[in-house]
């Protein structure tokens, strides 16, 4: 090797990184994210309640019932599910 050639030491130099440790979210912040993501559009909410009310009537054979009562009970059940973070109907 001539004097003009640079010699490698075989060591790799790591580029300096300014690593930031991700900030931890408080439980309250996580709850806020969940509640924002679990909001329903009015159409989604209506569809879920309608399906739940239909299933209530279906379970009793579509007899001896009140459609309004089915709706109100289904609505309460959906609201409870949403409050608990469960989106399935």
PDB file of N, CA, C and O in Angstrom:
ATOM      1  N   UNK A   1       0.848  -1.176   0.000  1.00  0.00           N
ATOM      2  CA  UNK A   1       0.000   0.000   0.000  1.00  0.00           C
ATOM      3  C   UNK A   1       0.881   1.221   0.000  1.00  0.00           C
ATOM      4  O   UNK A   1       1.909   1.287   0.673  1.00  0.00           O
ATOM      5  N   UNK A   2       0.452   2.154  -0.756  1.00  0.00           N
ATOM      6  CA  UNK A   2       1.215   3.384  -0.839  1.00  0.00           C
ATOM      7  C   UNK A   2       0.817   4.345   0.254  1.00  0.00           C
ATOM      8  O   UNK A   2      -0.183   4.109   0.932  1.00  0.00           O
ATOM      9  N   UNK A   3       1.541   5.393   0.451  1.00  0.00           N
ATOM     10  CA  UNK A   3       1.283   6.381   1.472  1.00  0.00           C
ATOM     11  C   UNK A   3       0.033   7.198   1.206  1.00  0.00           C
ATOM     12  O   UNK A   3      -0.521   7.802   2.125  1.00  0.00           O
ATOM     13  N   UNK A   4      -0.423   7.224  -0.052  1.00  0.00           N
ATOM     14  CA  UNK A   4      -1.600   8.026  -0.400  1.00  0.00           C
ATOM     15  C   UNK A   4      -2.913   7.316  -0.059  1.00  0.00           C
ATOM     16  O   UNK A   4      -3.963   7.958  -0.044  1.00  0.00           O
ATOM     17  N   UNK A   5      -2.879   6.035   0.210  1.00  0.00           N
ATOM     18  CA  UNK A   5      -4.106   5.290   0.471  1.00  0.00           C
ATOM     19  C   UNK A   5      -4.455   5.360   1.955  1.00  0.00           C
ATOM     20  O   UNK A   5      -3.585   5.250   2.818  1.00  0.00           O
ATOM     21  N   UNK A   6      -5.718   5.540   2.227  1.00  0.00           N
ATOM     22  CA  UNK A   6      -6.186   5.574   3.617  1.00  0.00           C
ATOM     23  C   UNK A   6      -6.421   4.151   4.075  1.00  0.00           C
ATOM     24  O   UNK A   6      -6.940   3.326   3.323  1.00  0.00           O
ATOM     25  N   UNK A   7      -6.044   3.865   5.292  1.00  0.00           N
ATOM     26  CA  UNK A   7      -6.230   2.526   5.832  1.00  0.00           C
ATOM     27  C   UNK A   7      -7.465   2.500   6.726  1.00  0.00           C
ATOM     28  O   UNK A   7      -7.720   3.426   7.496  1.00  0.00           O
ATOM     29  N   UNK A   8      -8.203   1.444   6.605  1.00  0.00           N
ATOM     30  CA  UNK A   8      -9.389   1.272   7.440  1.00  0.00           C
ATOM     31  C   UNK A   8      -8.987   0.510   8.687  1.00  0.00           C
ATOM     32  O   UNK A   8      -8.220  -0.451   8.619  1.00  0.00           O
ATOM     33  N   UNK A   9      -9.494   0.932   9.800  1.00  0.00           N
ATOM     34  CA  UNK A   9      -9.188   0.247  11.047  1.00  0.00           C
ATOM     35  C   UNK A   9     -10.127  -0.921  11.268  1.00  0.00           C
ATOM     36  O   UNK A   9      -9.935  -1.707  12.195  1.00  0.00           O
ATOM     37  N   UNK A  10     -11.147  -1.042  10.419  1.00  0.00           N
ATOM     38  CA  UNK A  10     -12.097  -2.125  10.572  1.00  0.00           C
ATOM     39  C   UNK A  10     -13.211  -1.791  11.559  1.00  0.00           C
ATOM     40  O   UNK A  10     -14.142  -2.580  11.724  1.00  0.00           O
ATOM     41  N   UNK A  11     -13.132  -0.654  12.208  1.00  0.00           N
ATOM     42  CA  UNK A  11     -14.159  -0.249  13.161  1.00  0.00           C
ATOM     43  C   UNK A  11     -15.204   0.598  12.465  1.00  0.00           C
ATOM     44  O   UNK A  11     -14.886   1.466  11.652  1.00  0.00           O
ATOM     45  N   UNK A  12     -16.428   0.336  12.789  1.00  0.00           N
ATOM     46  CA  UNK A  12     -17.500   1.147  12.237  1.00  0.00           C
ATOM     47  C   UNK A  12     -17.881   2.180  13.274  1.00  0.00           C
ATOM     48  O   UNK A  12     -18.049   1.870  14.453  1.00  0.00           O
ATOM     49  N   UNK A  13     -18.010   3.384  12.828  1.00  0.00           N
ATOM     50  CA  UNK A  13     -18.390   4.467  13.726  1.00  0.00           C
ATOM     51  C   UNK A  13     -19.898   4.657  13.621  1.00  0.00           C
ATOM     52  O   UNK A  13     -20.439   4.868  12.536  1.00  0.00           O
ATOM     53  N   UNK A  14     -20.552   4.580  14.751  1.00  0.00           N
ATOM     54  CA  UNK A  14     -21.999   4.785  14.776  1.00  0.00           C
ATOM     55  C   UNK A  14     -22.297   6.264  14.703  1.00  0.00           C
ATOM     56  O   UNK A  14     -21.658   7.089  15.355  1.00  0.00           O
ATOM     57  N   UNK A  15     -23.291   6.572  13.887  1.00  0.00           N
ATOM     58  CA  UNK A  15     -23.730   7.962  13.808  1.00  0.00           C
ATOM     59  C   UNK A  15     -24.417   8.316  15.114  1.00  0.00           C
ATOM     60  O   UNK A  15     -25.161   7.514  15.678  1.00  0.00           O
ATOM     61  N   UNK A  16     -24.165   9.501  15.576  1.00  0.00           N
ATOM     62  CA  UNK A  16     -24.798   9.928  16.822  1.00  0.00           C
ATOM     63  C   UNK A  16     -26.275  10.149  16.588  1.00  0.00           C
ATOM     64  O   UNK A  16     -26.681  10.799  15.625  1.00  0.00           O
ATOM     65  N   UNK A  17     -27.056   9.607  17.470  1.00  0.00           N
ATOM     66  CA  UNK A  17     -28.512   9.762  17.385  1.00  0.00           C
ATOM     67  C   UNK A  17     -28.979  10.515  18.606  1.00  0.00           C
ATOM     68  O   UNK A  17     -28.498  10.302  19.719  1.00  0.00           O
ATOM     69  N   UNK A  18     -29.906  11.381  18.377  1.00  0.00           N
ATOM     70  CA  UNK A  18     -30.518  12.033  19.531  1.00  0.00           C
ATOM     71  C   UNK A  18     -31.798  11.257  19.825  1.00  0.00           C
ATOM     72  O   UNK A  18     -32.884  11.613  19.368  1.00  0.00           O
ATOM     73  N   UNK A  19     -31.641  10.194  20.594  1.00  0.00           N
ATOM     74  CA  UNK A  19     -32.786   9.346  20.898  1.00  0.00           C
ATOM     75  C   UNK A  19     -33.596   9.957  22.025  1.00  0.00           C
ATOM     76  O   UNK A  19     -33.081  10.293  23.091  1.00  0.00           O
ATOM     77  N   UNK A  20     -34.876  10.085  21.748  1.00  0.00           N
ATOM     78  CA  UNK A  20     -35.790  10.586  22.757  1.00  0.00           C
ATOM     79  C   UNK A  20     -36.563   9.412  23.317  1.00  0.00           C
ATOM     80  O   UNK A  20     -37.084   8.586  22.567  1.00  0.00           O
ATOM     81  N   UNK A  21     -36.635   9.340  24.591  1.00  0.00           N
ATOM     82  CA  UNK A  21     -37.435   8.309  25.223  1.00  0.00           C
ATOM     83  C   UNK A  21     -38.890   8.737  25.097  1.00  0.00           C
ATOM     84  O   UNK A  21     -39.246   9.848  25.489  1.00  0.00           O
ATOM     85  N   UNK A  22     -39.747   7.847  24.544  1.00  0.00           N
ATOM     86  CA  UNK A  22     -41.148   8.239  24.390  1.00  0.00           C
ATOM     87  C   UNK A  22     -41.778   8.528  25.747  1.00  0.00           C
ATOM     88  O   UNK A  22     -41.566   7.809  26.724  1.00  0.00           O
ATOM     89  N   UNK A  23     -42.543   9.583  25.774  1.00  0.00           N
ATOM     90  CA  UNK A  23     -43.228   9.961  27.015  1.00  0.00           C
ATOM     91  C   UNK A  23     -44.336   8.956  27.283  1.00  0.00           C
ATOM     92  O   UNK A  23     -45.042   8.538  26.365  1.00  0.00           O
ATOM     93  N   UNK A  24     -44.481   8.580  28.514  1.00  0.00           N
ATOM     94  CA  UNK A  24     -45.557   7.663  28.884  1.00  0.00           C
ATOM     95  C   UNK A  24     -46.844   8.454  29.054  1.00  0.00           C
ATOM     96  O   UNK A  24     -46.864   9.554  29.604  1.00  0.00           O
ATOM     97  N   UNK A  25     -47.897   7.858  28.568  1.00  0.00           N
ATOM     98  CA  UNK A  25     -49.203   8.501  28.733  1.00  0.00           C
ATOM     99  C   UNK A  25     -49.770   8.120  30.080  1.00  0.00           C
ATOM    100  O   UNK A  25     -49.596   7.002  30.566  1.00  0.00           O
ATOM    101  N   UNK A  26     -50.438   9.063  30.653  1.00  0.00           N
ATOM    102  CA  UNK A  26     -51.108   8.772  31.914  1.00  0.00           C
ATOM    103  C   UNK A  26     -52.336   7.926  31.617  1.00  0.00           C
ATOM    104  O   UNK A  26     -52.831   7.938  30.490  1.00  0.00           O
ATOM    105  N   UNK A  27     -52.842   7.188  32.609  1.00  0.00           N
ATOM    106  CA  UNK A  27     -54.064   6.409  32.381  1.00  0.00           C
ATOM    107  C   UNK A  27     -55.215   7.278  31.895  1.00  0.00           C
ATOM    108  O   UNK A  27     -56.034   6.830  31.093  1.00  0.00           O
ATOM    109  N   UNK A  28     -55.284   8.494  32.365  1.00  0.00           N
ATOM    110  CA  UNK A  28     -56.359   9.394  31.922  1.00  0.00           C
ATOM    111  C   UNK A  28     -56.235   9.694  30.437  1.00  0.00           C
ATOM    112  O   UNK A  28     -57.241   9.769  29.732  1.00  0.00           O
ATOM    113  N   UNK A  29     -55.009   9.867  29.960  1.00  0.00           N
ATOM    114  CA  UNK A  29     -54.803  10.137  28.541  1.00  0.00           C
ATOM    115  C   UNK A  29     -55.211   8.931  27.708  1.00  0.00           C
ATOM    116  O   UNK A  29     -55.822   9.089  26.651  1.00  0.00           O
ATOM    117  N   UNK A  30     -54.877   7.722  28.172  1.00  0.00           N
ATOM    118  CA  UNK A  30     -55.276   6.521  27.457  1.00  0.00           C
ATOM    119  C   UNK A  30     -56.792   6.398  27.411  1.00  0.00           C
ATOM    120  O   UNK A  30     -57.349   6.024  26.379  1.00  0.00           O
ATOM    121  N   UNK A  31     -57.449   6.698  28.486  1.00  0.00           N
ATOM    122  CA  UNK A  31     -58.907   6.630  28.532  1.00  0.00           C
ATOM    123  C   UNK A  31     -59.507   7.606  27.535  1.00  0.00           C
ATOM    124  O   UNK A  31     -60.480   7.283  26.852  1.00  0.00           O
ATOM    125  N   UNK A  32     -58.931   8.795  27.449  1.00  0.00           N
ATOM    126  CA  UNK A  32     -59.441   9.791  26.513  1.00  0.00           C
ATOM    127  C   UNK A  32     -59.312   9.291  25.082  1.00  0.00           C
ATOM    128  O   UNK A  32     -60.217   9.504  24.274  1.00  0.00           O
ATOM    129  N   UNK A  33     -58.206   8.629  24.752  1.00  0.00           N
ATOM    130  CA  UNK A  33     -58.021   8.104  23.406  1.00  0.00           C
ATOM    131  C   UNK A  33     -59.056   7.033  23.123  1.00  0.00           C
ATOM    132  O   UNK A  33     -59.635   7.011  22.037  1.00  0.00           O
ATOM    133  N   UNK A  34     -59.300   6.153  24.067  1.00  0.00           N
ATOM    134  CA  UNK A  34     -60.285   5.093  23.883  1.00  0.00           C
ATOM    135  C   UNK A  34     -61.664   5.681  23.669  1.00  0.00           C
ATOM    136  O   UNK A  34     -62.390   5.243  22.776  1.00  0.00           O
ATOM    137  N   UNK A  35     -62.041   6.667  24.475  1.00  0.00           N
ATOM    138  CA  UNK A  35     -63.384   7.213  24.347  1.00  0.00           C
ATOM    139  C   UNK A  35     -63.551   7.963  23.035  1.00  0.00           C
ATOM    140  O   UNK A  35     -64.636   7.943  22.454  1.00  0.00           O
ATOM    141  N   UNK A  36     -62.502   8.625  22.553  1.00  0.00           N
ATOM    142  CA  UNK A  36     -62.606   9.315  21.267  1.00  0.00           C
ATOM    143  C   UNK A  36     -62.765   8.300  20.146  1.00  0.00           C
ATOM    144  O   UNK A  36     -63.567   8.500  19.233  1.00  0.00           O
ATOM    145  N   UNK A  37     -61.999   7.201  20.210  1.00  0.00           N
ATOM    146  CA  UNK A  37     -62.068   6.199  19.162  1.00  0.00           C
ATOM    147  C   UNK A  37     -63.354   5.398  19.200  1.00  0.00           C
ATOM    148  O   UNK A  37     -63.737   4.815  18.185  1.00  0.00           O
ATOM    149  N   UNK A  38     -64.022   5.350  20.320  1.00  0.00           N
ATOM    150  CA  UNK A  38     -65.210   4.526  20.425  1.00  0.00           C
ATOM    151  C   UNK A  38     -66.498   5.293  20.147  1.00  0.00           C
ATOM    152  O   UNK A  38     -67.585   4.732  20.285  1.00  0.00           O
ATOM    153  N   UNK A  39     -66.402   6.546  19.762  1.00  0.00           N
ATOM    154  CA  UNK A  39     -67.604   7.300  19.448  1.00  0.00           C
ATOM    155  C   UNK A  39     -68.225   6.760  18.166  1.00  0.00           C
ATOM    156  O   UNK A  39     -67.522   6.393  17.224  1.00  0.00           O
ATOM    157  N   UNK A  40     -69.528   6.720  18.150  1.00  0.00           N
ATOM    158  CA  UNK A  40     -70.267   6.247  16.991  1.00  0.00           C
ATOM    159  C   UNK A  40     -70.885   7.412  16.253  1.00  0.00           C
ATOM    160  O   UNK A  40     -71.194   8.448  16.842  1.00  0.00           O
ATOM    161  N   UNK A  41     -71.060   7.232  14.968  1.00  0.00           N
ATOM    162  CA  UNK A  41     -71.842   8.210  14.232  1.00  0.00           C
ATOM    163  C   UNK A  41     -73.304   7.958  14.593  1.00  0.00           C
ATOM    164  O   UNK A  41     -73.643   6.865  15.045  1.00  0.00           O
ATOM    165  N   UNK A  42     -74.162   8.937  14.405  1.00  0.00           N
ATOM    166  CA  UNK A  42     -75.588   8.717  14.684  1.00  0.00           C
ATOM    167  C   UNK A  42     -76.166   7.543  13.889  1.00  0.00           C
ATOM    168  O   UNK A  42     -77.012   6.807  14.397  1.00  0.00           O
ATOM    169  N   UNK A  43     -75.715   7.367  12.648  1.00  0.00           N
ATOM    170  CA  UNK A  43     -76.209   6.256  11.831  1.00  0.00           C
ATOM    171  C   UNK A  43     -75.763   4.904  12.388  1.00  0.00           C
ATOM    172  O   UNK A  43     -76.549   3.958  12.424  1.00  0.00           O
ATOM    173  N   UNK A  44     -74.500   4.811  12.824  1.00  0.00           N
ATOM    174  CA  UNK A  44     -74.005   3.561  13.407  1.00  0.00           C
ATOM    175  C   UNK A  44     -74.770   3.223  14.688  1.00  0.00           C
ATOM    176  O   UNK A  44     -75.163   2.077  14.909  1.00  0.00           O
ATOM    177  N   UNK A  45     -74.972   4.234  15.520  1.00  0.00           N
ATOM    178  CA  UNK A  45     -75.686   4.040  16.781  1.00  0.00           C
ATOM    179  C   UNK A  45     -77.115   3.563  16.516  1.00  0.00           C
ATOM    180  O   UNK A  45     -77.592   2.628  17.159  1.00  0.00           O
ATOM    181  N   UNK A  46     -77.790   4.207  15.572  1.00  0.00           N
ATOM    182  CA  UNK A  46     -79.165   3.848  15.224  1.00  0.00           C
ATOM    183  C   UNK A  46     -79.233   2.408  14.720  1.00  0.00           C
ATOM    184  O   UNK A  46     -80.114   1.647  15.119  1.00  0.00           O
ATOM    185  N   UNK A  47     -78.296   2.037  13.838  1.00  0.00           N
ATOM    186  CA  UNK A  47     -78.270   0.684  13.300  1.00  0.00           C
ATOM    187  C   UNK A  47     -78.062  -0.346  14.405  1.00  0.00           C
ATOM    188  O   UNK A  47     -78.730  -1.380  14.421  1.00  0.00           O
ATOM    189  N   UNK A  48     -77.144  -0.073  15.328  1.00  0.00           N
ATOM    190  CA  UNK A  48     -76.873  -1.005  16.418  1.00  0.00           C
ATOM    191  C   UNK A  48     -78.100  -1.185  17.314  1.00  0.00           C
ATOM    192  O   UNK A  48     -78.427  -2.300  17.719  1.00  0.00           O
ATOM    193  N   UNK A  49     -78.767  -0.082  17.613  1.00  0.00           N
ATOM    194  CA  UNK A  49     -79.971  -0.163  18.453  1.00  0.00           C
ATOM    195  C   UNK A  49     -81.071  -0.924  17.731  1.00  0.00           C
ATOM    196  O   UNK A  49     -81.741  -1.765  18.329  1.00  0.00           O
ATOM    197  N   UNK A  50     -81.262  -0.634  16.442  1.00  0.00           N
ATOM    198  CA  UNK A  50     -82.299  -1.315  15.661  1.00  0.00           C
ATOM    199  C   UNK A  50     -82.050  -2.823  15.619  1.00  0.00           C
ATOM    200  O   UNK A  50     -82.981  -3.613  15.774  1.00  0.00           O
ATOM    201  N   UNK A  51     -80.799  -3.218  15.410  1.00  0.00           N
ATOM    202  CA  UNK A  51     -80.474  -4.649  15.374  1.00  0.00           C
ATOM    203  C   UNK A  51     -80.718  -5.302  16.736  1.00  0.00           C
ATOM    204  O   UNK A  51     -81.273  -6.398  16.815  1.00  0.00           O
ATOM    205  N   UNK A  52     -80.305  -4.628  17.796  1.00  0.00           N
ATOM    206  CA  UNK A  52     -80.503  -5.181  19.141  1.00  0.00           C
ATOM    207  C   UNK A  52     -81.986  -5.286  19.471  1.00  0.00           C
ATOM    208  O   UNK A  52     -82.413  -6.264  20.086  1.00  0.00           O
ATOM    209  N   UNK A  53     -82.778  -4.292  19.073  1.00  0.00           N
ATOM    210  CA  UNK A  53     -84.225  -4.340  19.327  1.00  0.00           C
ATOM    211  C   UNK A  53     -84.866  -5.476  18.532  1.00  0.00           C
ATOM    212  O   UNK A  53     -85.744  -6.176  19.037  1.00  0.00           O
ATOM    213  N   UNK A  54     -84.432  -5.651  17.314  1.00  0.00           N
ATOM    214  CA  UNK A  54     -84.947  -6.748  16.484  1.00  0.00           C
ATOM    215  C   UNK A  54     -84.646  -8.098  17.147  1.00  0.00           C
ATOM    216  O   UNK A  54     -85.512  -8.970  17.220  1.00  0.00           O
ATOM    217  N   UNK A  55     -83.412  -8.256  17.627  1.00  0.00           N
ATOM    218  CA  UNK A  55     -83.036  -9.529  18.257  1.00  0.00           C
ATOM    219  C   UNK A  55     -83.841  -9.788  19.533  1.00  0.00           C
ATOM    220  O   UNK A  55     -84.150 -10.937  19.850  1.00  0.00           O
ATOM    221  N   UNK A  56     -84.177  -8.736  20.254  1.00  0.00           N
ATOM    222  CA  UNK A  56     -85.020  -8.908  21.451  1.00  0.00           C
ATOM    223  C   UNK A  56     -86.396  -9.449  21.049  1.00  0.00           C
ATOM    224  O   UNK A  56     -86.916 -10.380  21.665  1.00  0.00           O
ATOM    225  N   UNK A  57     -86.973  -8.847  20.004  1.00  0.00           N
ATOM    226  CA  UNK A  57     -88.290  -9.305  19.538  1.00  0.00           C
ATOM    227  C   UNK A  57     -88.195 -10.724  18.982  1.00  0.00           C
ATOM    228  O   UNK A  57     -89.088 -11.541  19.207  1.00  0.00           O
ATOM    229  N   UNK A  58     -87.141 -11.012  18.274  1.00  0.00           N
ATOM    230  CA  UNK A  58     -86.941 -12.339  17.694  1.00  0.00           C
ATOM    231  C   UNK A  58     -86.831 -13.411  18.788  1.00  0.00           C
ATOM    232  O   UNK A  58     -87.366 -14.510  18.643  1.00  0.00           O
ATOM    233  N   UNK A  59     -86.141 -13.087  19.869  1.00  0.00           N
ATOM    234  CA  UNK A  59     -85.963 -14.055  20.960  1.00  0.00           C
ATOM    235  C   UNK A  59     -87.280 -14.454  21.608  1.00  0.00           C
ATOM    236  O   UNK A  59     -87.406 -15.568  22.118  1.00  0.00           O
ATOM    237  N   UNK A  60     -88.241 -13.577  21.596  1.00  0.00           N
ATOM    238  CA  UNK A  60     -89.527 -13.938  22.190  1.00  0.00           C
ATOM    239  C   UNK A  60     -90.540 -14.353  21.117  1.00  0.00           C
ATOM    240  O   UNK A  60     -91.736 -14.449  21.391  1.00  0.00           O
ATOM    241  N   UNK A  61     -90.056 -14.597  19.902  1.00  0.00           N
ATOM    242  CA  UNK A  61     -90.917 -15.090  18.825  1.00  0.00           C
ATOM    243  C   UNK A  61     -91.801 -14.014  18.218  1.00  0.00           C
ATOM    244  O   UNK A  61     -92.821 -14.340  17.612  1.00  0.00           O
ATOM    245  N   UNK A  62     -91.448 -12.758  18.357  1.00  0.00           N
ATOM    246  CA  UNK A  62     -92.192 -11.617  17.812  1.00  0.00           C
ATOM    247  C   UNK A  62     -93.619 -11.544  18.350  1.00  0.00           C
ATOM    248  O   UNK A  62     -94.505 -11.001  17.690  1.00  0.00           O
ATOM    249  N   UNK A  63     -93.840 -12.085  19.534  1.00  0.00           N
ATOM    250  CA  UNK A  63     -95.178 -12.032  20.128  1.00  0.00           C
ATOM    251  C   UNK A  63     -95.110 -11.398  21.508  1.00  0.00           C
ATOM    252  O   UNK A  63     -94.057 -11.346  22.143  1.00  0.00           O
ATOM    253  N   UNK A  64     -96.254 -10.925  21.946  1.00  0.00           N
ATOM    254  CA  UNK A  64     -96.397 -10.387  23.306  1.00  0.00           C
ATOM    255  C   UNK A  64     -95.307  -9.393  23.691  1.00  0.00           C
ATOM    256  O   UNK A  64     -94.702  -9.505  24.757  1.00  0.00           O
ATOM    257  N   UNK A  65     -95.066  -8.441  22.832  1.00  0.00           N
ATOM    258  CA  UNK A  65     -94.051  -7.456  23.154  1.00  0.00           C
ATOM    259  C   UNK A  65     -94.418  -6.082  22.658  1.00  0.00           C
ATOM    260  O   UNK A  65     -95.376  -5.907  21.905  1.00  0.00           O
ATOM    261  N   UNK A  66     -93.662  -5.136  23.078  1.00  0.00           N
ATOM    262  CA  UNK A  66     -93.877  -3.743  22.707  1.00  0.00           C
ATOM    263  C   UNK A  66     -92.622  -3.261  21.967  1.00  0.00           C
ATOM    264  O   UNK A  66     -91.539  -3.219  22.551  1.00  0.00           O
ATOM    265  N   UNK A  67     -92.763  -2.898  20.691  1.00  0.00           N
ATOM    266  CA  UNK A  67     -91.592  -2.448  19.933  1.00  0.00           C
ATOM    267  C   UNK A  67     -90.871  -1.257  20.589  1.00  0.00           C
ATOM    268  O   UNK A  67     -89.644  -1.169  20.540  1.00  0.00           O
ATOM    269  N   UNK A  68     -91.627  -0.359  21.190  1.00  0.00           N
ATOM    270  CA  UNK A  68     -90.994   0.777  21.859  1.00  0.00           C
ATOM    271  C   UNK A  68     -90.158   0.301  23.050  1.00  0.00           C
ATOM    272  O   UNK A  68     -89.045   0.782  23.264  1.00  0.00           O
ATOM    273  N   UNK A  69     -90.691  -0.626  23.808  1.00  0.00           N
ATOM    274  CA  UNK A  69     -89.950  -1.165  24.949  1.00  0.00           C
ATOM    275  C   UNK A  69     -88.696  -1.898  24.474  1.00  0.00           C
ATOM    276  O   UNK A  69     -87.638  -1.792  25.095  1.00  0.00           O
ATOM    277  N   UNK A  70     -88.818  -2.644  23.367  1.00  0.00           N
ATOM    278  CA  UNK A  70     -87.644  -3.316  22.795  1.00  0.00           C
ATOM    279  C   UNK A  70     -86.577  -2.282  22.432  1.00  0.00           C
ATOM    280  O   UNK A  70     -85.393  -2.469  22.715  1.00  0.00           O
ATOM    281  N   UNK A  71     -87.013  -1.194  21.802  1.00  0.00           N
ATOM    282  CA  UNK A  71     -86.077  -0.142  21.391  1.00  0.00           C
ATOM    283  C   UNK A  71     -85.392   0.476  22.611  1.00  0.00           C
ATOM    284  O   UNK A  71     -84.171   0.628  22.632  1.00  0.00           O
ATOM    285  N   UNK A  72     -86.178   0.828  23.617  1.00  0.00           N
ATOM    286  CA  UNK A  72     -85.608   1.485  24.799  1.00  0.00           C
ATOM    287  C   UNK A  72     -84.622   0.575  25.537  1.00  0.00           C
ATOM    288  O   UNK A  72     -83.579   1.033  26.004  1.00  0.00           O
ATOM    289  N   UNK A  73     -84.954  -0.706  25.640  1.00  0.00           N
ATOM    290  CA  UNK A  73     -84.049  -1.651  26.296  1.00  0.00           C
ATOM    291  C   UNK A  73     -82.779  -1.865  25.466  1.00  0.00           C
ATOM    292  O   UNK A  73     -81.680  -1.959  26.011  1.00  0.00           O
ATOM    293  N   UNK A  74     -82.944  -1.939  24.154  1.00  0.00           N
ATOM    294  CA  UNK A  74     -81.786  -2.089  23.271  1.00  0.00           C
ATOM    295  C   UNK A  74     -80.897  -0.844  23.344  1.00  0.00           C
ATOM    296  O   UNK A  74     -79.671  -0.946  23.381  1.00  0.00           O
ATOM    297  N   UNK A  75     -81.523   0.314  23.365  1.00  0.00           N
ATOM    298  CA  UNK A  75     -80.773   1.568  23.455  1.00  0.00           C
ATOM    299  C   UNK A  75     -79.962   1.625  24.749  1.00  0.00           C
ATOM    300  O   UNK A  75     -78.795   2.017  24.744  1.00  0.00           O
ATOM    301  N   UNK A  76     -80.586   1.233  25.846  1.00  0.00           N
ATOM    302  CA  UNK A  76     -79.878   1.228  27.135  1.00  0.00           C
ATOM    303  C   UNK A  76     -78.709   0.250  27.109  1.00  0.00           C
ATOM    304  O   UNK A  76     -77.638   0.546  27.637  1.00  0.00           O
ATOM    305  N   UNK A  77     -78.913  -0.914  26.495  1.00  0.00           N
ATOM    306  CA  UNK A  77     -77.847  -1.917  26.421  1.00  0.00           C
ATOM    307  C   UNK A  77     -76.681  -1.413  25.572  1.00  0.00           C
ATOM    308  O   UNK A  77     -75.520  -1.608  25.933  1.00  0.00           O
ATOM    309  N   UNK A  78     -76.982  -0.772  24.453  1.00  0.00           N
ATOM    310  CA  UNK A  78     -75.927  -0.241  23.578  1.00  0.00           C
ATOM    311  C   UNK A  78     -75.169   0.870  24.293  1.00  0.00           C
ATOM    312  O   UNK A  78     -73.940   0.917  24.233  1.00  0.00           O
ATOM    313  N   UNK A  79     -75.879   1.757  24.961  1.00  0.00           N
ATOM    314  CA  UNK A  79     -75.225   2.839  25.704  1.00  0.00           C
ATOM    315  C   UNK A  79     -74.287   2.277  26.770  1.00  0.00           C
ATOM    316  O   UNK A  79     -73.188   2.795  26.965  1.00  0.00           O
ATOM    317  N   UNK A  80     -74.716   1.221  27.457  1.00  0.00           N
ATOM    318  CA  UNK A  80     -73.887   0.598  28.478  1.00  0.00           C
ATOM    319  C   UNK A  80     -72.646  -0.027  27.851  1.00  0.00           C
ATOM    320  O   UNK A  80     -71.545   0.099  28.388  1.00  0.00           O
ATOM    321  N   UNK A  81     -72.819  -0.692  26.727  1.00  0.00           N
ATOM    322  CA  UNK A  81     -71.678  -1.280  26.023  1.00  0.00           C
ATOM    323  C   UNK A  81     -70.683  -0.203  25.609  1.00  0.00           C
ATOM    324  O   UNK A  81     -69.474  -0.382  25.752  1.00  0.00           O
ATOM    325  N   UNK A  82     -71.190   0.907  25.099  1.00  0.00           N
ATOM    326  CA  UNK A  82     -70.302   1.982  24.661  1.00  0.00           C
ATOM    327  C   UNK A  82     -69.578   2.603  25.854  1.00  0.00           C
ATOM    328  O   UNK A  82     -68.400   2.949  25.767  1.00  0.00           O
ATOM    329  N   UNK A  83     -70.282   2.734  26.944  1.00  0.00           N
ATOM    330  CA  UNK A  83     -69.665   3.294  28.151  1.00  0.00           C
ATOM    331  C   UNK A  83     -68.541   2.398  28.642  1.00  0.00           C
ATOM    332  O   UNK A  83     -67.530   2.878  29.155  1.00  0.00           O
ATOM    333  N   UNK A  84     -68.724   1.087  28.482  1.00  0.00           N
ATOM    334  CA  UNK A  84     -67.709   0.117  28.909  1.00  0.00           C
ATOM    335  C   UNK A  84     -66.659  -0.150  27.835  1.00  0.00           C
ATOM    336  O   UNK A  84     -65.751  -0.955  28.040  1.00  0.00           O
ATOM    337  N   UNK A  85     -66.778   0.520  26.696  1.00  0.00           N
ATOM    338  CA  UNK A  85     -65.785   0.388  25.637  1.00  0.00           C
ATOM    339  C   UNK A  85     -65.960  -0.813  24.749  1.00  0.00           C
ATOM    340  O   UNK A  85     -65.003  -1.229  24.094  1.00  0.00           O
ATOM    341  N   UNK A  86     -67.132  -1.385  24.699  1.00  0.00           N
ATOM    342  CA  UNK A  86     -67.393  -2.553  23.893  1.00  0.00           C
ATOM    343  C   UNK A  86     -68.279  -2.146  22.724  1.00  0.00           C
ATOM    344  O   UNK A  86     -69.420  -1.728  22.923  1.00  0.00           O
ATOM    345  N   UNK A  87     -67.750  -2.269  21.483  1.00  0.00           N
ATOM    346  CA  UNK A  87     -68.497  -1.803  20.315  1.00  0.00           C
ATOM    347  C   UNK A  87     -69.342  -2.873  19.657  1.00  0.00           C
ATOM    348  O   UNK A  87     -69.961  -2.586  18.633  1.00  0.00           O
ATOM    349  N   UNK A  88     -69.405  -4.039  20.158  1.00  0.00           N
ATOM    350  CA  UNK A  88     -70.205  -5.050  19.468  1.00  0.00           C
ATOM    351  C   UNK A  88     -71.631  -5.025  20.000  1.00  0.00           C
ATOM    352  O   UNK A  88     -71.870  -4.727  21.170  1.00  0.00           O
ATOM    353  N   UNK A  89     -72.544  -5.336  19.143  1.00  0.00           N
ATOM    354  CA  UNK A  89     -73.966  -5.348  19.541  1.00  0.00           C
ATOM    355  C   UNK A  89     -74.494  -6.741  19.592  1.00  0.00           C
ATOM    356  O   UNK A  89     -75.666  -6.945  19.907  1.00  0.00           O
TER     357      UNK A  89
END
